[in-house]
Amino acid sequence: MTVFFEDVSVGDTDEYGSYEVTREEILRFAEQYDPQWFHVDPERSDEESPYGGLIASGWHTASMTMRLLVDGTFGDAASIGAKGVDELRWWQPVRPGDTLRIENEVLETTPERPERGLIRARTETYNQDDELVFSMVSNVMYLRRED
């Protein structure tokens, strides 16, 4: 069943996950998109990093969060993209072996045009210890039902 703008209400909250983070994935992503030493050099990270070892790029964490959103909600939604993201925050490093889950809460729904509306939602990503590692507020466009 496709979820349209009218099917979503302020306060709707869902939880999706889990996503296991691997060392190989952290290295692969960072080598291509964010090759800072604490993302791509495990030995140096273990010895010198203020984070106590290898960590995922924040952009990788955002990408894994997006994957969980698509698998959990956007895959069945009449979502047609986003206008942007507000309040993007990285709270804790994500490490190899972490298992991520997300909580998504609808903050606001605004009809924009006859064919679409805007849904503002807060997404929080947690690790296996229930530590908040990432959060954002997204502004997602959804198609409206045809009358």
N, C-alpha and C positions, 0 to 999 in steps of 0.2 A: 504494500500500500504506500503510495506516495504521500509524503507529508508536505502540505502547502502552508503558506503564511497563516491562514485562518486556523490551522490546527495547532498552532503554537501559542502559549499563554505566558504572560509574565509570571515568574516564579517556578515554571517548569524546571525541574532539576533531574539530571540523569548522570549515571556513572558508567564509564566504559574502560575497558582494559582487559588483559594486561599485555604489555610489550616488554620483552626481555632485551636488554641492551648488551651487545657483545663488544668485546675489545676490537675485533676485526672491523665491525661496522663503524665504531668511533674513528679508527685510523683511516678507513676508506673515505668517509665523509670529510674528515678534516684535511686529508691530503689533497682532496679536490677543491674544497671550498673555504677552509679556515686553517691553513697550515702553520698555526702558531705552535711553538715547541711543546707546550703543555698538552696539546691535542695530538701531536704526531710522533713524539719521541718518548716512548714508555720508560726507557732507562733514565733519561735526564729528569723526566717527571717524577720518578720514584725518588731520585736523589735531591732535586732542587726545587720542585714545585711547592708553592705555598698551599696547594690543594692536597698535598699528600699522595700524589700519584696521578696517573692519566685520567683526564676528564673529557667528556663530550663537549664539543662546541655548543654554545648556546643556540646557534642556528640549527644545529642537529636536534637539540631538544625541542625546538619549535617545530621542526619537521616531523619528529616522532609524535608530537602532540597532534599535529595535523592528520597524521595517519590514523590515530585513534579516533579523531573526530569523523573522518570519512568513513571508517569502518563502523563506527557506532551510530552515526546520525545522518551525515550528508549523503551516504550511499542510497538512502531511502527518501531523501528530501528533494523538494523542488528548488534546491539551492542553485543559484546562478552566479556564484562568486561573491566576493566581499569588496567593500569600499575601503577597508583598512582595518588596522588594529590599533587599539589604544592601550595604555598602561601595560606595556610589555615588560615583564620582569623575570630575571633569573635569580632565584632565592638560594638554591643550593646546587653544588656541582652534581652532574649525573656521571656515574662511574660504570665501568664494565661490570656486568652481573646485576645491575639494578633492574627492577621490574617496575614499569611505569603504568599508572592508571590515571584517568582524568575524571573530573567532575565538571559538568557544564550546567550553568544556570542562566535562564533567560531573564534579562534585566529590563528589557523594553521592546515593544513592538510598535512600529510606526508604518501605517499605510503611506506609500510614497506616490504611486501611480495606480491607475486602474489594473495594470498587469503585474505589479510587484509591490512588496513591502520590505521594510528593513527590520532585522532582528538583531538586537544588541545582546550579547551573551558573554558572561565571564567564564573562562575556562581555567581550571587549576589542575596542574599535573603534580602527582605525588609519587614518591618511590615506595618500595616495599615496606619501609618503616613508617609510612604515613607522613613523611616529611614533604612539605611543599617545596618543589624544585623549580616550578615555572608557572607563570600566570599571564593572562592577557584578556582584554575585552575586545571582542571582534564585532564587526558591523557587516552582517551577512544579508545579501539580497535573496529573497524567496519569491517565487512566483505565487500569484494569487489564483484562487479557483475562478474558473469562468462561470458566470451566472447563467 
